[in-house]
């Protein structure tokens, strides 16, 4: 589970076994959990909340989405390195 970065109290990470899915990150407070929010990255550099099972407040989720957009190229680079791929699949 590579942690990409921390934003306030939130950890932004991805699971090492999810390379068959389009690129996305998970967000939670503290240790990684299966209930962590899941956010898809799009080919245009936007993001879409797939689910928010750990109930991150909406205002925090909006700020997290902005930081994910800001770190889009970094996240893509880390995804490629971690999964040893050249081409990323996007949600849309």
HELIX and SHEET records of a PDB file:
HELIX    1   1 UNK A   58  UNK A   70  1                                  13    
HELIX    2   2 UNK A   72  UNK A   83  1                                  12    
SHEET    1   A 5 UNK A   2  UNK A   7  0                                        
SHEET    2   A 5 UNK A  10  UNK A  14 -1                                        
SHEET    3   A 5 UNK A  24  UNK A  29 -1                                        
SHEET    4   A 5 UNK A  37  UNK A  41 -1                                        
SHEET    5   A 5 UNK A  47  UNK A  51 -1                                        
END                                                                             
